[in-house]
Amino acid sequence: MGLLTFSINVTLDGCVDHEEGIVDDETHAFFTGLMDEHGAMLWGRVTYEMMESYWPAVARGDVEAPLAIREWAVKLEAKPKYVASSTRSDFPWTHSHHIAGDLRAGVQELKDATPDGVLLGSGTLAAELDRLDLIDEYRFLIHPRIAGHGPTLYQRGLPSTRRLELVSARPLLNGALAVHYRRARRPG
């Protein structure tokens, strides 16, 4: 069984707006490494539609992009992509699959079938999967910015505090901090 790892860009005040992070070769290298380490991607419908609206065109060469960005897009194109959605069932982007029905069962089945693990990149979906106790690890890229607006990480709350254990923390040259946490082991 693979692990479910939640990864996202976040500012110091918890903002997860995709336009608030530093976009450079270093941050792309961080996320490329994460994608390479995992067997599949998992998103909610909103994140899928945002990604689908841009990255396939970059992978095809229809959009001007630096080489590192294009390489990331090509890797993303080839990666299995799973989408949890109750409002959409057609996902035509290459290697995209729908998780329908019971969310807990569908995501657990995906984890069980993906030994290299699943990389989750949707904040709203992450909150729901955390409520279902399905997230194993957290890989955040914390940007040295205070956005002063949302959306924010876990803005709808959780039923209880999640205790985490630090696996690693690494500063990037651009001032961002790459942190890796895992769920704390339960006593007994």
Contacts in CASP RR format, 6 or more apart in sequence:
PFRMAT RR
TARGET T0000
AUTHOR 0000-0000-0000
METHOD contacts of the structure
MODEL  1
MGLLTFSINVTLDGCVDHEEGIVDDETHAFFTGLMDEHGAMLWGRVTYEM
MESYWPAVARGDVEAPLAIREWAVKLEAKPKYVASSTRSDFPWTHSHHIA
GDLRAGVQELKDATPDGVLLGSGTLAAELDRLDLIDEYRFLIHPRIAGHG
PTLYQRGLPSTRRLELVSARPLLNGALAVHYRRARRPG
1 111 0 8 1.000
1 112 0 8 1.000
1 115 0 8 1.000
2 111 0 8 1.000
2 112 0 8 1.000
2 114 0 8 1.000
2 115 0 8 1.000
2 116 0 8 1.000
2 117 0 8 1.000
2 118 0 8 1.000
3 111 0 8 1.000
3 117 0 8 1.000
3 118 0 8 1.000
3 136 0 8 1.000
3 137 0 8 1.000
4 42 0 8 1.000
4 107 0 8 1.000
4 111 0 8 1.000
4 117 0 8 1.000
4 118 0 8 1.000
4 120 0 8 1.000
4 129 0 8 1.000
4 134 0 8 1.000
4 135 0 8 1.000
4 136 0 8 1.000
4 137 0 8 1.000
5 34 0 8 1.000
5 38 0 8 1.000
5 117 0 8 1.000
5 118 0 8 1.000
5 119 0 8 1.000
5 120 0 8 1.000
5 135 0 8 1.000
5 136 0 8 1.000
5 137 0 8 1.000
5 138 0 8 1.000
5 139 0 8 1.000
6 120 0 8 1.000
6 121 0 8 1.000
6 123 0 8 1.000
6 126 0 8 1.000
6 129 0 8 1.000
6 130 0 8 1.000
6 135 0 8 1.000
6 137 0 8 1.000
6 138 0 8 1.000
6 139 0 8 1.000
7 31 0 8 1.000
7 34 0 8 1.000
7 119 0 8 1.000
7 120 0 8 1.000
7 121 0 8 1.000
7 138 0 8 1.000
7 139 0 8 1.000
7 140 0 8 1.000
7 141 0 8 1.000
8 16 0 8 1.000
8 121 0 8 1.000
8 123 0 8 1.000
8 126 0 8 1.000
8 140 0 8 1.000
8 141 0 8 1.000
8 153 0 8 1.000
9 16 0 8 1.000
9 18 0 8 1.000
9 20 0 8 1.000
9 21 0 8 1.000
9 27 0 8 1.000
9 140 0 8 1.000
9 141 0 8 1.000
9 143 0 8 1.000
10 16 0 8 1.000
10 140 0 8 1.000
10 141 0 8 1.000
10 142 0 8 1.000
10 143 0 8 1.000
10 153 0 8 1.000
11 20 0 8 1.000
11 21 0 8 1.000
11 142 0 8 1.000
11 143 0 8 1.000
11 145 0 8 1.000
11 146 0 8 1.000
11 147 0 8 1.000
12 142 0 8 1.000
12 143 0 8 1.000
12 144 0 8 1.000
12 145 0 8 1.000
12 146 0 8 1.000
13 146 0 8 1.000
13 147 0 8 1.000
13 148 0 8 1.000
13 152 0 8 1.000
14 147 0 8 1.000
14 150 0 8 1.000
14 152 0 8 1.000
14 153 0 8 1.000
15 145 0 8 1.000
15 147 0 8 1.000
15 148 0 8 1.000
15 149 0 8 1.000
15 150 0 8 1.000
15 151 0 8 1.000
15 152 0 8 1.000
16 123 0 8 1.000
16 150 0 8 1.000
16 151 0 8 1.000
16 152 0 8 1.000
16 153 0 8 1.000
17 147 0 8 1.000
17 149 0 8 1.000
17 150 0 8 1.000
17 151 0 8 1.000
18 50 0 8 1.000
20 143 0 8 1.000
20 145 0 8 1.000
20 147 0 8 1.000
21 27 0 8 1.000
21 143 0 8 1.000
21 145 0 8 1.000
21 176 0 8 1.000
22 143 0 8 1.000
22 145 0 8 1.000
22 174 0 8 1.000
22 175 0 8 1.000
22 176 0 8 1.000
24 174 0 8 1.000
25 66 0 8 1.000
25 68 0 8 1.000
26 172 0 8 1.000
26 173 0 8 1.000
26 174 0 8 1.000
26 176 0 8 1.000
27 141 0 8 1.000
27 172 0 8 1.000
27 174 0 8 1.000
27 176 0 8 1.000
28 68 0 8 1.000
28 69 0 8 1.000
28 72 0 8 1.000
29 68 0 8 1.000
30 141 0 8 1.000
30 172 0 8 1.000
30 176 0 8 1.000
30 178 0 8 1.000
31 72 0 8 1.000
31 141 0 8 1.000
32 68 0 8 1.000
32 71 0 8 1.000
32 72 0 8 1.000
32 75 0 8 1.000
34 119 0 8 1.000
34 139 0 8 1.000
35 41 0 8 1.000
35 72 0 8 1.000
35 75 0 8 1.000
35 76 0 8 1.000
35 79 0 8 1.000
35 119 0 8 1.000
36 75 0 8 1.000
37 116 0 8 1.000
37 119 0 8 1.000
38 114 0 8 1.000
38 116 0 8 1.000
38 117 0 8 1.000
38 118 0 8 1.000
38 119 0 8 1.000
39 79 0 8 1.000
39 80 0 8 1.000
39 114 0 8 1.000
39 116 0 8 1.000
39 117 0 8 1.000
39 118 0 8 1.000
39 119 0 8 1.000
40 79 0 8 1.000
40 80 0 8 1.000
40 81 0 8 1.000
40 82 0 8 1.000
40 110 0 8 1.000
40 114 0 8 1.000
40 116 0 8 1.000
40 117 0 8 1.000
40 118 0 8 1.000
40 119 0 8 1.000
41 76 0 8 1.000
41 79 0 8 1.000
41 80 0 8 1.000
41 81 0 8 1.000
41 82 0 8 1.000
41 118 0 8 1.000
41 119 0 8 1.000
41 121 0 8 1.000
42 81 0 8 1.000
42 82 0 8 1.000
42 83 0 8 1.000
42 84 0 8 1.000
42 99 0 8 1.000
42 107 0 8 1.000
42 110 0 8 1.000
42 118 0 8 1.000
42 119 0 8 1.000
42 120 0 8 1.000
42 121 0 8 1.000
42 122 0 8 1.000
42 125 0 8 1.000
43 51 0 8 1.000
43 81 0 8 1.000
43 82 0 8 1.000
43 83 0 8 1.000
43 84 0 8 1.000
43 120 0 8 1.000
43 121 0 8 1.000
43 122 0 8 1.000
43 125 0 8 1.000
44 83 0 8 1.000
44 84 0 8 1.000
44 85 0 8 1.000
44 122 0 8 1.000
44 124 0 8 1.000
44 125 0 8 1.000
45 83 0 8 1.000
45 84 0 8 1.000
45 85 0 8 1.000
45 87 0 8 1.000
45 88 0 8 1.000
46 122 0 8 1.000
46 124 0 8 1.000
47 121 0 8 1.000
47 122 0 8 1.000
47 123 0 8 1.000
47 125 0 8 1.000
48 81 0 8 1.000
48 83 0 8 1.000
48 85 0 8 1.000
48 91 0 8 1.000
48 93 0 8 1.000
48 96 0 8 1.000
51 76 0 8 1.000
51 93 0 8 1.000
52 91 0 8 1.000
52 93 0 8 1.000
52 96 0 8 1.000
54 63 0 8 1.000
55 73 0 8 1.000
55 76 0 8 1.000
55 77 0 8 1.000
56 73 0 8 1.000
56 77 0 8 1.000
56 93 0 8 1.000
56 94 0 8 1.000
57 63 0 8 1.000
58 65 0 8 1.000
58 69 0 8 1.000
58 70 0 8 1.000
58 73 0 8 1.000
59 70 0 8 1.000
59 73 0 8 1.000
59 74 0 8 1.000
59 76 0 8 1.000
59 77 0 8 1.000
61 70 0 8 1.000
65 73 0 8 1.000
77 94 0 8 1.000
77 95 0 8 1.000
78 94 0 8 1.000
78 95 0 8 1.000
79 95 0 8 1.000
80 95 0 8 1.000
80 97 0 8 1.000
80 114 0 8 1.000
81 91 0 8 1.000
81 93 0 8 1.000
81 95 0 8 1.000
81 96 0 8 1.000
81 97 0 8 1.000
82 96 0 8 1.000
82 97 0 8 1.000
82 98 0 8 1.000
82 99 0 8 1.000
82 110 0 8 1.000
82 118 0 8 1.000
83 91 0 8 1.000
83 96 0 8 1.000
83 97 0 8 1.000
83 98 0 8 1.000
83 99 0 8 1.000
84 99 0 8 1.000
84 103 0 8 1.000
84 107 0 8 1.000
84 125 0 8 1.000
85 98 0 8 1.000
85 99 0 8 1.000
85 100 0 8 1.000
86 100 0 8 1.000
86 101 0 8 1.000
88 98 0 8 1.000
89 98 0 8 1.000
89 100 0 8 1.000
91 97 0 8 1.000
91 98 0 8 1.000
99 106 0 8 1.000
99 107 0 8 1.000
99 110 0 8 1.000
103 128 0 8 1.000
103 129 0 8 1.000
103 132 0 8 1.000
104 132 0 8 1.000
104 134 0 8 1.000
107 118 0 8 1.000
107 129 0 8 1.000
107 132 0 8 1.000
107 134 0 8 1.000
108 134 0 8 1.000
110 118 0 8 1.000
111 117 0 8 1.000
111 118 0 8 1.000
111 134 0 8 1.000
120 126 0 8 1.000
120 129 0 8 1.000
120 135 0 8 1.000
123 151 0 8 1.000
123 153 0 8 1.000
124 151 0 8 1.000
124 156 0 8 1.000
126 135 0 8 1.000
126 154 0 8 1.000
127 154 0 8 1.000
127 155 0 8 1.000
127 156 0 8 1.000
127 157 0 8 1.000
127 158 0 8 1.000
129 135 0 8 1.000
130 154 0 8 1.000
130 158 0 8 1.000
130 162 0 8 1.000
131 158 0 8 1.000
131 159 0 8 1.000
135 183 0 8 1.000
136 182 0 8 1.000
136 183 0 8 1.000
137 167 0 8 1.000
137 180 0 8 1.000
137 181 0 8 1.000
137 182 0 8 1.000
137 183 0 8 1.000
138 164 0 8 1.000
138 179 0 8 1.000
138 180 0 8 1.000
138 181 0 8 1.000
138 182 0 8 1.000
139 178 0 8 1.000
139 179 0 8 1.000
139 180 0 8 1.000
139 181 0 8 1.000
140 178 0 8 1.000
140 179 0 8 1.000
140 181 0 8 1.000
141 172 0 8 1.000
141 176 0 8 1.000
141 177 0 8 1.000
141 178 0 8 1.000
142 176 0 8 1.000
142 177 0 8 1.000
142 178 0 8 1.000
142 179 0 8 1.000
143 175 0 8 1.000
143 176 0 8 1.000
144 175 0 8 1.000
144 176 0 8 1.000
144 177 0 8 1.000
162 183 0 8 1.000
162 184 0 8 1.000
163 183 0 8 1.000
163 184 0 8 1.000
164 181 0 8 1.000
164 182 0 8 1.000
164 183 0 8 1.000
164 184 0 8 1.000
165 181 0 8 1.000
165 182 0 8 1.000
165 183 0 8 1.000
165 184 0 8 1.000
165 185 0 8 1.000
166 179 0 8 1.000
166 180 0 8 1.000
166 181 0 8 1.000
167 180 0 8 1.000
167 181 0 8 1.000
167 182 0 8 1.000
168 178 0 8 1.000
168 179 0 8 1.000
168 180 0 8 1.000
169 177 0 8 1.000
169 178 0 8 1.000
169 179 0 8 1.000
169 180 0 8 1.000
170 177 0 8 1.000
170 178 0 8 1.000
170 179 0 8 1.000
171 177 0 8 1.000
171 178 0 8 1.000
172 178 0 8 1.000
END
